[in-house]
Amino acid sequence: MASKDRKQESSSKSVRFYVPSINAGAAIDSKFVVDIVNLAEQRNRVEILIAGSNRTPPNLAPPLHGEDTFLWSGFRDCLQPIDVTMEDGTAPTADKPDAFDNLDHQPNYEGVIDRRSPSLEAGQKTYHVKIRLTETDDIVLFENPSHIVSQDAEEAALVEEQNRLFETRPKAQRTADAEAQTRDLPCKSRSVNTECIHRQDVASFVSNYDMYDTYNDLERHTKEINVAESASKMEITTYSREGMEDIDERLNRNQNFHLSSMILQRLLAGNVYREQQIRFRNMYPPDPCRPDIQYLYRLDVLWTYRTVETLGKAVAGASWCPANGDIVAIAYGIYGHTGSEDRGNGYVYVWNIKNPVNPERRYRFDCPVTCVAFSHRTPQLLAVGLYDGRVQIRDITDATQSPLAVSNRDKFPIYQPVWDLKWVEFDNENKDEVIAVSQNGWVMKYTLTIGEFLAPYPLLRLDRVEGTVEGKLHGADGSGEPVKLQSDLHPQALCVTIHPVKKDKYYIGTDEGAVHWCSINDSFQHLGVWQMHNRGIFCIEFSPWSPKIFLTCSGDWSIRIWIEDLPEPIVTLSTGFAPIQAAYWSPTNSTVIASVTRSGVQLWDIKRRSSKPASETALGGLTTPLTVARFTNCGRSLLVGDAEGKAHICALEDMPFPPHFQYRDLQSAIYGKLVTKPDLLTRVRRMGYLGY
């Protein structure tokens, strides 16, 4: 009976999971079999709980491994859906997959490829079951819809109409574009999107032998550079391959590199000196109606022009460009007694307030530079006077170091220092000429020609005055005796000034304290000579408000104001016991004068008092003498140079406001100073109007 049941059981549809026994030679203790058994046991222990219900799918394989038969009826029961009741009381329906339509008959294993696993022994077979994978529905985890519609879209017109209706609502008028509200962000079109930047990692390999051979073929160059303002130097070593051009020399000759470097330095300097540059440009002038006005005549240093190369070279001269008030040319040479070993070279730097750190033009000379001057008719031309008697013309727009023209010694040699020079500008002549005065008394005129040399023309050679001359006749003791001057050799010409109205007339100050006035049209002739000081005259300047009033400063510690054709000074300003190196009228206030001594800068206001300056400011070190002072074109700043090669740009603060009638203010100040001299006051009044 038992055998009959077995036959019926075997005749029914069944699938046999065959596991060979030990007797058949199977290795049940192999690692592959043990891993399969462990994974099956772990899977049977896993349960899936969803909302408290066990949703673990039943096993398709028999729980036990061995010679057990799994009937098709049991296999079909495993495929039936789980009896689960939905929330709405209905039972879920299970769709029968298409893959199980043909499972009503015994599977045919003919043609099944027996792919043996390396871990199975001989006699063991594996079979493959086909599984069909179908795509499930998309599951949305996060969605952020856009609130922006492109103007090219079909619904753009509808969205714009909705926005217009929203903005026209009464409640929409409550918003406003102001600081208290959020501003509307500007729309950005698709055309501003940049292309993706592609990056790539590239590697290379260099052996030790290659590096050794490369460095042996390089040439080593070591040079020293100065460090900041100190006297120390730092060595820099560079390597270059044999036969190749030095990179420093190539960059030095590249004009584009110099231009790019200059622009970059201006941008960097603007971050540091922005407030000082605003003050220099007078963008915020002082308010004349403020209640805390005080006239302190104060100097405020904005910045200082200095370089390591010019340390120890005295500032011998300075000139502001008449066409661009931001540009100034500064000459570096000698001042006072200087040893012969320190007279090796000189420099002329062209500075710009946009870059107070580095000059934009550098000119180097083989001898000290004594004076510089810009041309008013052609502002890019710069005249340079040298210590060896030569005169050069430079074009600052030309980036090269070559001069435009130089004086030719073959025609008329001069070997004494040129102390001052001025440009001659005639209204009816279209030519550039320079008048230069030298230490040996020669007055030369140089004309700029087409060639490389300046055409020289001697105008006059000064002679020392003899006997009694007009001017300051009283001696230092006040005895009234005439000043006796020696008559030997030729006086030194220290300064020259062109008449503001009569362009052919010029004045020359000498080391004997006399002023010679001459004419360009009358060569080797004196129009007159006055004795104005007891020592050398360093500066002569006419008032910007009167062509007949001028001042002179001298080494006899005084500044004197003169009127043309009147041989007696009308105002005398004395600093005490210090020679005055330079004195100039203020371009903005007719009664203000700035002077420089070795110890400081003095600001005078003849409208207030003449016994002592309105203010005195010390700049630089206590032992560093000051040499040069120049007002800027606007008149609200002052350049002061010293013997150490530094040029200080100072702003004039707490100054009196310029009067509406400048000449009237100057005239009333002069009349006030002559109250104690009625005879001289009467003579001045009889001269009438002295202005332009």
ROMAR-46862 format. One record per residue (C-alpha): residue in three letters; x, y, z. Coordinates in Angstrom, 2 decimals. Last residue first. Layout:
BEGIN
ALA/X/Y/Z
...
% end
This chain:
BEGIN
TYR/45.87/143.36/-14.92
GLY/46.51/145.09/-11.62
LEU/48.63/148.09/-10.69
TYR/46.03/150.85/-10.74
GLY/47.44/154.23/-9.79
MET/51.14/154.99/-9.45
ARG/50.19/158.07/-7.43
ARG/49.01/155.87/-4.61
VAL/52.41/154.19/-4.39
ARG/54.20/157.52/-4.21
THR/51.89/158.71/-1.45
LEU/52.41/155.52/0.52
LEU/56.19/155.95/0.22
ASP/55.96/159.44/1.71
PRO/53.50/158.33/4.40
LYS/55.67/155.46/5.69
THR/53.98/154.29/8.92
VAL/50.73/153.69/7.04
LEU/52.62/151.71/4.42
LYS/51.57/148.28/5.71
GLY/47.89/149.18/5.47
TYR/48.30/150.40/1.91
ILE/49.82/147.06/0.98
ALA/46.91/145.15/2.57
SER/44.36/147.41/0.81
GLN/46.03/146.74/-2.53
LEU/46.09/142.99/-2.03
ASP/42.39/142.90/-1.09
ARG/41.48/145.05/-4.08
TYR/43.52/142.75/-6.32
GLN/41.69/139.64/-5.12
PHE/38.14/140.90/-5.36
HIS/35.90/137.99/-4.33
PRO/38.17/137.09/-1.44
PRO/39.61/133.58/-1.09
PHE/38.58/131.89/2.17
PRO/41.12/132.04/4.95
MET/43.02/128.78/5.48
ASP/42.06/126.09/7.98
GLU/43.92/123.43/6.00
LEU/46.52/123.72/3.25
ALA/47.23/120.17/2.08
CYS/50.82/119.00/2.01
ILE/52.55/116.83/-0.59
HIS/56.00/116.02/0.81
ALA/58.91/115.40/-1.54
LYS/61.68/113.25/-0.12
GLY/65.22/113.08/-1.52
GLU/67.10/113.56/1.74
ALA/67.78/117.29/1.20
ASP/64.11/118.22/1.43
GLY/61.21/118.93/-0.91
VAL/57.91/120.68/-0.15
LEU/54.91/120.47/-2.47
LEU/51.92/122.61/-1.44
SER/48.19/122.08/-1.75
ARG/45.16/124.37/-2.11
GLY/46.60/126.47/-4.94
CYS/44.77/124.71/-7.79
ASN/47.93/124.51/-9.89
THR/49.95/123.17/-6.98
PHE/52.17/125.49/-4.99
ARG/55.87/124.74/-5.06
ALA/58.45/124.55/-2.26
VAL/62.10/123.49/-2.49
THR/65.07/122.92/-0.16
LEU/64.15/121.78/3.33
PRO/66.99/120.83/5.65
THR/67.01/117.43/7.39
THR/68.36/117.68/10.95
LEU/64.97/117.88/12.66
GLY/63.60/115.13/10.48
GLY/60.75/115.51/8.00
LEU/58.56/118.59/8.02
ALA/58.49/121.49/10.47
THR/55.51/123.83/10.20
GLU/55.40/127.60/10.78
SER/52.17/129.56/10.92
ALA/50.96/133.14/10.44
PRO/54.53/134.22/9.88
LYS/56.14/136.92/11.97
SER/56.30/140.72/11.94
SER/54.21/140.97/8.77
ARG/50.69/140.82/10.15
ARG/47.09/140.24/9.05
LYS/46.76/141.32/5.42
ILE/50.35/140.33/4.80
ASP/49.44/136.68/5.36
TRP/52.57/134.59/5.63
LEU/52.86/130.78/5.67
GLN/56.23/129.45/6.79
VAL/57.65/126.00/6.01
GLY/60.39/124.56/8.20
SER/63.99/124.24/9.40
ARG/66.11/124.92/6.31
THR/63.84/127.73/5.27
VAL/60.82/127.66/2.99
SER/58.34/130.40/2.12
ALA/54.61/130.51/1.36
ILE/52.87/133.83/0.70
VAL/49.20/134.71/1.28
THR/47.80/138.16/0.35
SER/46.44/137.37/-3.12
ASN/44.70/134.15/-2.09
THR/44.10/131.34/-4.60
PRO/47.38/131.14/-6.55
SER/49.43/131.68/-3.35
TRP/52.55/133.70/-3.97
TYR/55.91/131.97/-3.77
ALA/59.06/131.99/-1.60
ALA/62.17/129.80/-1.84
GLN/65.40/129.11/0.08
ILE/64.98/131.70/2.84
PRO/68.11/132.04/4.93
ALA/67.50/131.54/8.65
PHE/68.18/133.86/11.57
GLY/64.93/135.75/12.07
THR/62.18/135.00/9.58
SER/61.90/138.48/8.08
LEU/59.13/139.86/5.88
THR/59.71/143.26/4.26
VAL/56.90/145.21/2.59
ILE/57.10/148.25/0.25
PRO/60.63/147.66/-0.93
GLU/62.37/150.71/-2.42
PRO/63.46/151.12/-6.04
LEU/59.93/151.78/-7.41
ASP/59.82/151.19/-11.17
GLU/58.13/147.79/-10.60
ILE/56.67/147.41/-7.15
TRP/58.58/145.32/-4.67
ILE/57.83/142.83/-1.92
ARG/60.80/141.71/0.17
ILE/61.42/138.37/1.84
SER/64.21/138.31/4.42
TRP/66.86/136.13/6.03
ASP/69.88/137.67/4.19
GLY/70.04/134.51/2.05
SER/67.43/135.93/-0.25
CYS/63.78/136.03/-1.23
THR/62.30/138.33/-3.85
LEU/58.71/139.42/-4.38
PHE/56.78/140.90/-7.29
ILE/54.18/143.59/-7.93
LYS/53.94/145.10/-11.42
PRO/52.05/142.36/-13.30
SER/49.40/142.22/-10.54
TRP/47.02/139.43/-9.49
PRO/49.26/136.37/-9.94
SER/52.03/138.27/-8.08
PHE/55.39/138.12/-9.76
GLU/58.11/135.76/-8.61
ILE/61.86/136.11/-8.01
CYS/63.73/133.36/-6.12
PHE/67.16/132.59/-4.70
ILE/68.68/136.05/-4.40
GLY/72.22/135.98/-3.02
ARG/73.09/138.22/-0.11
ASN/72.75/141.91/0.75
HIS/69.42/142.26/-0.99
MET/67.64/144.43/-3.60
GLN/70.46/146.17/-5.48
TRP/68.81/147.05/-8.73
VAL/70.01/146.69/-12.30
GLY/68.64/148.10/-15.53
LEU/67.87/147.48/-19.17
HIS/71.15/145.66/-19.57
GLN/72.47/144.88/-23.06
PHE/74.37/141.85/-24.41
SER/71.42/140.94/-26.65
ASP/68.56/143.36/-27.06
ASN/65.54/141.37/-28.31
ILE/65.62/138.99/-25.36
SER/65.41/141.93/-22.98
CYS/67.14/142.48/-19.65
TRP/66.41/143.00/-16.00
HIS/69.28/142.51/-13.57
VAL/68.53/141.91/-9.91
ALA/71.31/142.39/-7.34
GLY/71.92/140.41/-4.15
GLU/75.54/139.50/-4.92
ASP/74.64/135.87/-5.74
THR/72.53/136.96/-8.70
GLY/68.84/137.28/-9.54
ILE/67.87/137.59/-13.21
TYR/64.73/139.29/-14.56
TYR/63.26/138.77/-18.04
LYS/61.63/140.94/-20.71
ASP/60.60/139.50/-24.09
LYS/57.30/138.21/-22.71
LYS/56.14/141.65/-21.57
VAL/52.99/140.66/-19.69
PRO/54.06/138.07/-17.07
HIS/57.75/139.12/-17.14
ILE/59.95/136.04/-17.36
THR/61.86/134.99/-14.23
VAL/65.45/133.82/-13.76
CYS/67.32/132.44/-10.76
LEU/70.85/131.93/-9.42
ALA/73.07/133.78/-11.91
GLN/76.53/133.77/-10.40
PRO/78.40/137.02/-10.66
HIS/81.25/137.56/-13.12
LEU/84.91/138.23/-12.43
ASP/85.79/141.02/-10.06
SER/84.14/144.27/-9.13
GLN/83.62/144.22/-5.42
LEU/80.51/145.81/-4.05
LYS/80.28/148.89/-1.85
VAL/76.89/149.40/-0.28
PRO/76.02/153.04/0.01
GLU/76.12/154.67/3.47
GLY/72.78/155.16/5.16
SER/74.02/154.23/8.61
GLY/71.35/151.58/9.05
ASP/73.79/148.98/10.35
ALA/73.00/146.50/7.59
GLY/73.62/149.04/4.97
HIS/71.05/151.30/3.38
LEU/71.06/151.59/-0.39
LYS/68.39/148.99/-1.16
GLY/67.69/149.80/-4.78
GLU/69.57/151.91/-7.22
VAL/73.28/151.43/-7.76
THR/76.40/152.86/-6.18
GLY/79.84/151.82/-7.34
GLU/80.35/148.81/-9.53
VAL/77.97/146.00/-10.46
ARG/79.38/142.58/-11.24
ASP/79.06/141.61/-14.84
LEU/76.47/139.29/-16.35
ARG/77.00/137.56/-19.66
LEU/74.17/138.05/-22.08
LEU/72.01/136.48/-24.76
PRO/74.14/133.58/-26.00
TYR/72.30/131.48/-28.64
PRO/72.28/127.70/-28.60
ALA/70.35/125.53/-31.14
LEU/69.28/122.42/-29.28
PHE/70.55/119.18/-30.78
GLU/68.76/116.09/-32.14
GLY/67.50/117.80/-35.23
ILE/64.11/119.35/-35.93
THR/64.82/122.36/-33.75
LEU/64.15/123.34/-30.14
THR/65.74/126.73/-29.46
TYR/68.13/127.34/-26.58
LYS/68.72/130.80/-25.12
MET/71.71/131.27/-22.87
VAL/72.44/133.67/-20.02
TRP/76.08/133.32/-18.96
GLY/77.11/134.36/-15.47
ASN/79.54/131.52/-14.69
GLN/76.96/129.82/-12.47
SER/74.47/129.32/-15.26
VAL/71.22/130.88/-16.45
ALA/68.94/129.10/-18.94
ILE/66.31/130.60/-21.24
VAL/64.33/127.99/-23.19
GLU/62.65/128.28/-26.58
ASP/59.78/126.41/-28.22
LYS/58.52/127.73/-31.52
ASN/55.23/128.95/-32.98
GLU/55.75/132.67/-32.78
ASN/53.00/135.28/-32.43
ASP/52.05/134.60/-28.82
PHE/55.61/134.34/-27.61
GLU/56.36/131.76/-24.98
VAL/59.83/131.55/-23.44
TRP/60.35/128.53/-21.19
LYS/62.33/129.08/-18.00
LEU/65.65/127.83/-16.65
ASP/67.50/127.83/-13.33
TRP/70.79/126.87/-11.74
VAL/72.67/125.57/-14.80
PRO/75.96/124.32/-13.38
GLN/79.22/125.41/-15.08
TYR/80.67/123.61/-18.10
ILE/79.30/125.72/-20.94
PRO/80.43/125.03/-24.53
PHE/78.98/127.07/-27.41
LYS/78.86/125.39/-30.84
ASP/80.57/122.09/-30.07
ARG/78.81/121.89/-26.72
ASN/75.49/121.02/-28.30
SER/72.50/121.19/-25.97
VAL/70.28/118.12/-25.99
ALA/67.07/117.19/-27.85
LEU/64.19/114.72/-27.50
PRO/66.01/112.70/-24.89
SER/66.18/108.87/-25.11
GLN/64.77/106.90/-22.18
THR/61.81/105.49/-24.10
ALA/58.22/105.83/-22.89
ASP/57.59/108.95/-24.93
THR/54.70/110.90/-23.44
ILE/57.17/112.55/-21.06
ASP/58.98/114.25/-23.93
ARG/62.38/115.33/-22.67
ILE/64.46/118.41/-23.50
GLN/68.04/118.53/-22.27
VAL/70.31/121.32/-21.08
ARG/74.01/120.89/-20.35
GLY/76.10/122.94/-17.91
ASP/77.73/120.10/-15.94
TYR/75.19/120.31/-13.09
LEU/72.27/119.64/-15.37
GLY/69.17/121.61/-16.40
VAL/66.13/119.65/-17.61
ALA/63.34/121.01/-19.84
LEU/60.12/118.97/-19.96
LEU/57.88/118.85/-23.01
GLN/54.41/117.29/-22.57
PRO/52.84/120.66/-21.78
THR/53.54/122.23/-25.20
ARG/52.53/125.90/-24.77
HIS/53.07/125.95/-21.03
SER/56.40/124.08/-21.12
PHE/57.36/122.17/-17.99
ALA/60.46/123.16/-15.98
VAL/63.31/121.26/-14.30
CYS/66.32/122.34/-12.23
THR/69.70/121.21/-10.81
VAL/70.15/117.59/-11.90
PRO/73.28/115.83/-10.66
CYS/75.56/114.13/-13.22
ASP/75.41/110.89/-15.23
PHE/71.68/111.22/-15.71
ARG/68.75/108.87/-15.01
TYR/65.21/109.52/-16.17
ARG/62.34/107.65/-14.53
ARG/58.71/108.06/-15.62
GLU/55.64/106.72/-13.84
PRO/57.03/107.19/-10.35
ASN/56.19/104.58/-7.69
VAL/54.34/104.99/-4.37
PRO/52.15/108.07/-4.89
ASN/50.32/106.40/-7.81
LYS/47.22/108.34/-8.87
ILE/48.99/111.50/-7.66
ASN/51.34/111.14/-10.61
TRP/55.10/111.44/-10.41
VAL/57.66/112.19/-13.11
TYR/61.10/111.42/-11.75
VAL/64.29/113.22/-12.78
TYR/67.49/111.69/-11.51
GLY/71.11/112.59/-10.83
ASN/74.50/110.96/-10.90
GLY/77.96/110.97/-9.34
ARG/78.05/114.08/-7.24
ASP/78.45/112.25/-3.93
GLU/82.23/111.72/-4.36
SER/82.68/115.44/-4.97
GLY/81.37/116.25/-1.52
THR/78.25/118.34/-1.23
HIS/77.98/121.85/0.16
GLY/74.50/123.22/-0.43
TYR/72.00/121.02/-2.23
ILE/72.73/118.41/-4.86
GLY/70.68/116.49/-7.41
TYR/67.17/115.08/-7.64
ALA/64.73/116.82/-9.99
ILE/60.97/116.40/-9.49
ALA/58.39/116.46/-12.29
VAL/54.74/116.77/-11.23
ILE/51.58/115.31/-12.73
ASP/48.10/115.56/-11.16
GLY/47.66/119.20/-12.25
ASN/47.41/118.19/-15.89
ALA/47.87/120.92/-18.52
PRO/50.26/123.11/-16.51
CYS/52.43/120.14/-15.40
TRP/53.81/120.94/-11.97
SER/57.54/121.69/-11.70
ALA/60.05/120.68/-9.05
GLY/63.67/121.48/-8.30
ALA/66.80/120.43/-6.40
VAL/65.29/117.70/-4.21
ALA/68.44/116.44/-2.50
LYS/69.81/113.00/-3.31
GLY/70.39/111.03/-0.10
LEU/67.66/108.53/-0.91
THR/66.98/108.71/-4.65
GLU/67.18/104.99/-5.46
VAL/65.19/103.95/-2.40
THR/62.22/105.96/-3.54
ARG/60.25/108.85/-2.09
TYR/57.13/110.91/-2.80
THR/55.42/111.65/0.48
TRP/51.70/111.57/1.24
LEU/48.86/113.80/2.46
VAL/50.84/115.95/4.91
ASP/48.51/118.44/6.62
LEU/49.70/122.04/6.78
ARG/47.79/124.52/9.00
TYR/47.09/128.18/8.38
LEU/45.11/128.33/11.66
TYR/42.20/130.49/10.50
GLN/39.30/129.01/12.45
ILE/35.74/128.39/11.27
ASP/33.58/126.47/13.74
PRO/30.14/127.84/12.71
ARG/30.09/126.44/9.15
CYS/28.99/128.90/6.49
PRO/32.20/128.94/4.42
ASP/31.95/125.16/3.87
PRO/35.32/123.66/3.10
PRO/35.73/122.10/-0.35
TYR/34.82/118.40/-0.77
MET/36.13/117.26/-4.15
ASN/39.25/119.37/-3.73
ARG/41.33/117.02/-5.97
PHE/44.02/116.80/-3.29
ARG/41.40/115.96/-0.65
ILE/39.95/113.18/-2.80
GLN/43.48/111.87/-3.40
GLN/44.12/111.80/0.34
GLU/40.90/109.85/0.96
ARG/41.74/107.26/-1.71
TYR/45.37/106.82/-0.74
VAL/45.33/103.11/0.20
ASN/42.83/101.61/-2.25
GLY/43.91/104.05/-4.96
ALA/47.48/102.77/-4.65
LEU/46.35/99.32/-5.79
LEU/44.53/100.68/-8.82
ARG/47.40/102.97/-9.79
GLN/49.88/100.10/-9.42
LEU/47.79/97.99/-11.79
ILE/47.71/100.76/-14.38
MET/51.50/101.22/-14.19
SER/52.15/97.47/-14.42
SER/49.93/97.16/-17.48
LEU/51.71/100.07/-19.17
HIS/55.17/98.72/-18.32
PHE/54.25/95.24/-19.58
ASN/52.83/96.67/-22.79
GLN/56.05/98.59/-23.38
ASN/58.22/95.46/-23.24
ARG/61.86/96.49/-22.96
ASN/62.05/95.89/-19.21
LEU/60.20/92.62/-19.65
ARG/62.91/91.36/-22.01
GLU/65.67/92.53/-19.71
ASP/64.16/90.76/-16.73
ILE/63.54/87.55/-18.71
ASP/67.19/87.25/-19.71
GLU/67.45/86.05/-23.29
MET/68.28/82.40/-23.94
GLY/71.69/81.12/-25.14
GLU/72.33/79.13/-22.01
ARG/69.23/78.51/-19.99
SER/68.34/80.96/-17.27
TYR/68.54/80.84/-13.50
THR/67.85/83.65/-11.05
THR/69.43/84.53/-7.71
ILE/68.21/87.51/-5.69
GLU/70.44/89.13/-3.05
MET/68.94/91.58/-0.59
LYS/70.32/94.97/0.38
SER/70.32/96.94/3.62
ALA/70.34/100.76/3.69
SER/66.74/100.97/4.76
GLU/63.97/102.69/2.85
ALA/62.47/99.58/1.24
VAL/65.10/96.88/0.57
ASN/67.66/97.72/-2.09
ILE/68.36/95.12/-4.74
GLU/71.38/92.89/-5.26
LYS/72.05/90.62/-8.24
THR/72.84/86.95/-8.78
HIS/72.67/85.26/-12.18
ARG/73.14/81.49/-12.59
GLU/73.22/79.97/-16.04
LEU/71.28/76.76/-16.51
ASP/72.73/73.63/-18.16
ASN/73.61/71.97/-14.85
TYR/70.06/72.55/-13.64
THR/68.63/70.64/-16.60
ASP/71.05/67.70/-16.38
TYR/70.23/67.11/-12.72
MET/66.50/67.46/-13.30
ASP/66.60/64.94/-16.15
TYR/68.67/62.47/-14.11
ASN/66.27/62.71/-11.18
SER/63.45/61.62/-13.41
VAL/60.62/63.78/-14.59
PHE/57.09/62.44/-14.92
SER/54.10/64.35/-16.14
ALA/50.51/64.61/-15.06
VAL/47.59/66.38/-16.65
ASP/44.31/66.87/-14.84
GLN/41.68/68.39/-17.08
ARG/39.20/71.13/-16.59
HIS/36.38/72.23/-18.81
ILE/34.79/75.54/-17.99
CYS/31.09/75.39/-18.75
GLU/29.87/78.15/-20.96
THR/28.58/81.32/-19.46
ASN/24.95/82.18/-18.92
VAL/24.24/85.74/-19.95
SER/22.08/84.69/-22.92
ARG/19.48/83.01/-20.71
SER/18.23/86.33/-19.47
LYS/18.64/87.59/-15.94
CYS/15.75/89.36/-14.32
PRO/16.57/92.16/-11.93
LEU/15.51/91.47/-8.36
ASP/12.72/93.68/-7.17
ARG/13.75/95.55/-4.07
THR/12.79/94.36/-0.62
GLN/11.20/97.22/1.24
ALA/12.54/99.74/3.78
GLU/15.12/101.14/1.38
ALA/12.40/101.95/-1.16
ASP/10.45/100.31/-3.95
ALA/6.90/100.59/-2.59
THR/4.21/98.14/-1.48
ARG/0.74/99.20/-0.34
GLN/-0.49/99.65/-3.89
ALA/-1.06/95.89/-4.22
LYS/-4.01/96.09/-1.87
PRO/-6.04/98.07/-4.36
ARG/-5.45/95.50/-7.12
THR/-3.65/96.78/-10.20
GLU/-0.53/94.73/-9.46
PHE/-2.45/91.46/-9.41
LEU/-4.21/92.21/-12.69
ARG/-0.88/92.95/-14.34
ASN/0.64/89.77/-12.97
GLN/-2.29/87.73/-14.31
GLU/-1.89/89.34/-17.74
GLU/1.82/88.59/-17.72
VAL/1.11/84.95/-16.84
LEU/-1.41/84.60/-19.70
ALA/1.01/86.08/-22.22
ALA/3.82/83.76/-21.09
GLU/1.63/80.63/-21.44
GLU/3.09/79.68/-24.83
ALA/6.69/80.00/-23.65
ASP/9.16/82.45/-25.17
GLN/8.92/84.81/-22.22
SER/10.05/82.01/-19.94
VAL/7.83/81.24/-16.99
ILE/8.99/81.57/-13.43
HIS/7.21/80.03/-10.43
SER/9.08/76.73/-10.72
PRO/7.65/73.58/-9.11
ASN/9.55/72.09/-6.19
GLU/8.87/68.34/-6.03
PHE/10.28/65.82/-3.60
LEU/10.02/61.99/-3.29
VAL/7.88/61.27/-6.34
ILE/7.59/57.47/-6.86
ASP/7.48/56.44/-10.50
ASP/5.39/53.32/-11.26
THR/7.11/49.96/-11.48
GLU/8.97/48.54/-14.45
THR/8.78/44.77/-14.95
LEU/11.41/42.13/-14.24
ARG/10.81/38.60/-15.58
ILE/12.63/35.72/-13.91
LYS/13.87/32.63/-15.81
VAL/15.02/29.76/-13.58
HIS/18.50/28.30/-14.17
TYR/19.56/24.77/-13.30
THR/22.66/23.51/-11.50
LYS/24.13/20.03/-11.69
GLN/26.47/18.09/-9.38
GLY/28.17/15.03/-10.80
ALA/31.67/16.44/-10.59
GLU/32.26/18.83/-7.75
LEU/30.84/22.27/-7.33
SER/32.99/25.30/-6.28
PRO/34.07/26.12/-9.85
SER/30.41/26.43/-10.80
ARG/29.15/24.35/-13.64
ARG/26.98/25.77/-16.27
ASP/24.58/23.08/-17.31
ILE/22.75/24.56/-20.24
VAL/19.09/23.72/-20.35
GLY/18.36/22.06/-23.67
GLU/15.90/19.61/-22.15
TYR/14.62/20.73/-18.79
ASN/11.01/20.63/-19.71
PRO/8.81/21.98/-16.95
GLN/5.89/19.69/-15.95
HIS/2.61/21.17/-16.97
ASP/0.34/23.89/-15.61
LEU/3.23/26.37/-15.42
ASN/2.54/27.85/-18.87
ASP/0.67/30.96/-17.77
PHE/3.18/31.76/-15.02
ALA/5.22/34.36/-16.91
ASP/2.15/36.29/-17.84
PRO/1.70/37.33/-14.27
LYS/-1.53/36.55/-12.51
ASP/-3.14/39.72/-11.29
ALA/-3.83/39.70/-7.59
THR/-6.97/41.29/-6.36
PRO/-7.05/43.02/-3.01
ALA/-9.89/42.15/-0.71
THR/-12.40/44.84/-0.04
GLY/-13.24/46.27/3.39
ASP/-12.24/49.93/2.56
GLU/-9.02/49.62/4.53
MET/-7.95/46.58/2.58
THR/-8.32/43.00/3.83
VAL/-5.35/40.70/3.41
ASP/-5.49/37.08/2.42
ILE/-2.05/36.76/0.90
PRO/-2.00/36.13/-2.77
GLN/-1.64/32.56/-4.10
LEU/1.81/31.61/-5.34
CYS/2.63/29.47/-2.35
ASP/-0.51/27.49/-2.93
ARG/0.73/26.67/-6.43
PHE/3.92/25.15/-5.04
GLY/1.95/23.08/-2.58
SER/-0.23/21.79/-5.37
TRP/2.83/21.17/-7.48
LEU/4.15/18.77/-4.88
PHE/7.54/19.32/-3.23
THR/9.38/16.02/-2.93
ASP/12.03/15.57/-0.26
GLU/15.50/14.10/-0.89
GLY/17.35/16.78/1.02
HIS/17.11/20.42/1.94
LEU/14.36/21.43/4.29
PRO/12.18/24.54/4.18
PRO/11.13/23.84/0.61
ALA/11.75/26.67/-1.85
LEU/9.14/29.21/-2.89
ASN/9.09/30.77/0.55
PRO/6.17/32.94/1.63
PRO/6.28/36.74/1.31
THR/6.65/38.70/4.61
ARG/3.79/41.20/4.91
ASN/3.19/40.77/8.62
SER/0.77/43.49/9.67
GLY/1.54/46.19/12.27
ALA/1.41/49.05/9.75
ILE/3.90/47.19/7.50
LEU/6.03/44.47/9.11
ILE/8.51/42.51/6.96
GLU/10.02/39.45/8.70
VAL/13.51/38.02/8.23
ARG/14.18/34.58/9.82
ASN/13.63/32.64/6.61
ARG/16.17/34.81/4.80
GLN/18.86/34.07/7.41
GLU/18.27/30.33/7.03
ALA/18.61/30.52/3.27
LEU/21.82/32.53/3.53
ASN/23.33/30.00/5.96
VAL/22.45/27.04/3.71
ILE/23.96/28.66/0.65
ASP/27.13/29.58/2.56
VAL/27.56/25.97/3.80
VAL/27.12/24.60/0.29
PHE/29.78/26.90/-1.15
LYS/32.21/26.31/1.72
SER/32.22/22.52/1.25
ASP/30.94/20.38/4.16
ILE/28.24/18.76/2.10
ALA/30.84/17.43/-0.29
ALA/28.77/15.19/-2.45
GLY/30.13/11.68/-3.15
ALA/26.82/9.86/-3.69
ASN/27.02/8.42/-0.18
ILE/27.10/11.87/1.24
SER/23.79/12.58/-0.28
PRO/23.10/14.57/-3.34
VAL/20.60/17.39/-3.03
TYR/17.83/17.23/-5.54
PHE/14.98/19.67/-5.45
ARG/12.29/17.67/-7.17
VAL/9.47/19.40/-8.89
SER/6.09/17.70/-8.92
LYS/3.16/16.96/-11.15
SER/1.57/13.71/-10.06
SER/2.96/10.30/-11.10
SER/5.43/10.28/-8.22
GLU/2.71/10.60/-5.67
GLN/0.68/7.93/-7.29
LYS/3.69/5.60/-7.31
ARG/4.45/6.36/-3.69
ASP/0.94/5.64/-2.68
LYS/1.23/2.27/-4.34
SER/4.46/1.48/-2.50
ALA/2.83/2.26/0.82
MET/0.00/0.00/0.00
% end
